[in-house]
Amino acid sequence: MEGLSATSVSNLEIVNPYFSNPASDYIYKAKIDIYGRYFGGILIIKKVGDNSHRVVFTTEFGSKIFDFLYEGNTFTKNFMLEDLDKKIIVNTLQKDFKILVSEKVDVERQYRSQKHWVYKMKADNRFNFYFVEKTNNSLERIVNTSKTREKVEILFTSEVNNVAQKIFINHSNMNLTIDLNYFKTE
């Protein structure tokens, strides 16, 4: 990554504050564009245990598109719309949402840029880079890379009370974007 200089590791573990409150349902208006097919609806993320999250995507009328459960390193596909139930799609969505809901990750290396602290973590045969803004200590971006190039970028904006108001997931190696806008339930 360009513009980064290595520093000694000051945090052995990074905490992703988003989706960490078990008392909250995180509800987002969602737009998923996958290989030119558009799906719109509601995405609900719920922390259901110490290291467990459920991710459910439905149409606005309540029909399920997918339903995933993450329990530590165990992934369960409870439901997937038949049109989307392809191995590459399921695996990609599984990895995307795993990155999104992982709360605590071990730091391998630490870098700094002018604006961010950047923490590198090993993720299977790839790496995740967490970009934390220096002045307000908020997580702004996660980049998933292979050894040579960026694969997935997750952008967080407008954090209020540890809730990301907007989340944008973009794949550079396939035609997939996920756009999430927090839906206030009050």
C-alpha positions, 0 to 999 in steps of 0.5 A: 500500500502506497504512502504507508510507513511501518511502525512498531505494533502498539495494539495487539488487537483491533476491535471493530465497534460496528455490530457489537451491541447484542441489544441492537438490531442493525437494519440497513436499506440494501442495494446489491448489484451482482453481475448486473442483477440488482437486489434491493431490500432490507439487511439486518445484522444481529449479534446473537451471542459472544462471537455470533452474528446473524445476517439476513437480507430480505425484500421490502415485502419480507421474502428472504434472499439470504440468511447467514449465521456466523459463530466464531469461525463456523459459517452456516447458510440457513437460506439462499435464494435459488438464483443466487445459490452459486458456490462463488456467490455464496463464498464471496458473500460469506467472506464479505460479511465475515469481515464486516461482523468480525469484532476482534482481530489480531494485528500482525503489522502496523503502519501509519499514513498522514491521516490513518493508523493502518493495521494488517491482519492475516485472513486465511490466504489473504490480508485485511488492512483496517484504516483507523482515523487518527484524530477520532479513532474511528474505523473508516475502511477495511481493505482485503488484499491478496499478496499483490492486489486489492480485492475488496474495499469496505468503506464506513461513513458517518459513525454515530454511537458505534453505528456506521450510517453508510457502508459500501462494499466494492469488489475489484476482482468481480462485478459485485457491489453492496450499498448499505444505508442505516435505517433508523427505527425510531 
